[in-house]
Amino acid sequence: MKQRTCTTACVQHSGPINNTAVECKSHEPFHKASFYYIEAATEQLFVNIIIILVAARILGEVFQRFGHPPLVGELLAGLIIGSSIFGLVLSSTDLHMLSNLAVFFLMFLAGLEMDPREIRRSVGQQ
């Protein structure tokens, strides 16, 4: 069995083709295919973020006009566009990381807006 090596940009792969083992290797640090994958993943992440923000804003406004807290509409938007109901936005590691960061900053902002005197007063009433 002959050994033939091709230096095209392809995934490392070995397998018999016409009684010849083909082993594809690349000496370049990045493949063009991986660059396009990163570009497509980044584009998909931004599209997901835009869908999330628009849906949350619209349902938040609708709930606020009916006299309910906008946060309820935003949470409902997340349930609707997420994988639970329509599946418009699929989960990815990048989106998961950004959502964890957003929750961190939301909790930080809530902590900044708290008044310690109000907390002491509510504890004293119990």
C-alpha positions in Angstrom: 0.0 0.0 0.0 1.5 3.3 -1.1 1.5 6.4 1.2 0.5 9.6 -0.5 0.4 13.0 1.3 -1.6 16.0 0.2 -0.9 19.4 1.7 -4.3 20.9 1.0 -6.3 22.6 3.8 -8.4 19.8 5.1 -9.2 18.0 8.3 -6.7 15.4 9.4 -8.1 12.2 7.9 -6.8 8.8 7.1 -8.6 6.3 5.0 -8.2 3.9 2.0 -9.0 5.4 -1.4 -8.2 3.3 -4.4 -5.8 1.1 -2.4 -3.9 4.2 -1.3 -3.8 5.7 2.2 -4.4 9.4 2.1 -3.3 11.5 5.0 -4.1 15.2 4.8 -2.0 17.5 6.8 -1.6 21.3 6.7 1.5 23.2 7.7 -0.4 26.4 8.1 -1.4 27.6 11.6 -5.0 28.2 10.5 -7.1 26.6 7.9 -9.3 28.7 5.6 -12.2 26.4 6.6 -11.7 27.2 10.3 -11.6 30.9 9.6 -15.0 30.7 7.8 -16.3 28.6 10.7 -15.3 31.3 13.2 -16.8 34.0 11.0 -20.1 32.1 10.6 -20.2 31.4 14.4 -19.6 35.1 15.2 -22.3 36.1 12.7 -24.8 33.6 14.2 -24.0 34.9 17.7 -24.7 38.5 16.7 -28.0 37.4 14.9 -29.0 35.6 18.1 -28.3 38.6 20.3 -30.3 40.9 18.0 -33.3 38.4 18.1 -33.1 38.2 21.9 -32.9 42.0 22.4 -35.7 42.8 19.9 -38.0 40.2 21.3 -37.3 41.2 24.9 -37.8 44.9 24.1 -41.1 44.3 22.3 -42.7 42.0 24.9 -41.3 44.2 27.7 -43.1 47.2 26.2 -46.3 45.3 25.7 -46.4 44.1 29.3 -45.6 47.6 30.6 -48.5 49.1 28.6 -50.8 46.5 30.3 -49.5 47.6 33.7 -47.3 44.6 34.4 -43.5 44.8 35.1 -41.5 44.7 31.8 -39.2 42.1 33.3 -42.1 39.6 33.1 -42.4 40.3 29.3 -38.7 40.0 28.8 -38.6 36.6 30.6 -41.6 35.4 28.6 -39.7 36.5 25.4 -36.8 34.3 26.4 -39.1 31.4 26.9 -40.8 31.9 23.6 -37.7 32.4 21.4 -35.6 29.8 23.2 -35.5 26.1 22.6 -38.5 25.6 24.8 -41.2 26.8 22.3 -40.0 28.1 18.9 -36.3 27.4 19.0 -35.3 30.6 17.2 -32.2 31.0 19.3 -30.2 27.8 19.9 -27.8 27.6 22.8 -24.1 27.8 22.2 -21.1 28.2 24.5 -20.5 31.8 23.5 -24.1 32.7 24.1 -24.1 30.9 27.4 -20.9 32.8 28.5 -22.5 36.2 27.5 -25.7 35.3 29.4 -23.8 34.5 32.5 -21.9 37.8 32.2 -25.2 39.7 31.7 -26.7 38.0 34.8 -23.6 39.1 36.8 -24.0 42.7 35.7 -27.7 42.6 36.4 -27.1 41.4 39.9 -24.4 44.1 40.3 -26.8 46.8 39.2 -29.5 45.6 41.5 -27.0 45.7 44.4 -26.0 49.3 43.5 -29.6 50.4 43.5 -30.4 48.9 46.9 -30.7 51.2 49.9 -29.1 49.6 53.0 -31.4 51.7 55.3 -34.5 50.2 53.5 -33.2 46.7 54.1 -32.6 47.4 57.8 -36.0 48.9 58.1 -37.7 45.8 56.5 -35.7 43.4 58.7 -36.7 45.5 61.8 -40.4 45.2 61.0 -40.4 41.4 61.1 
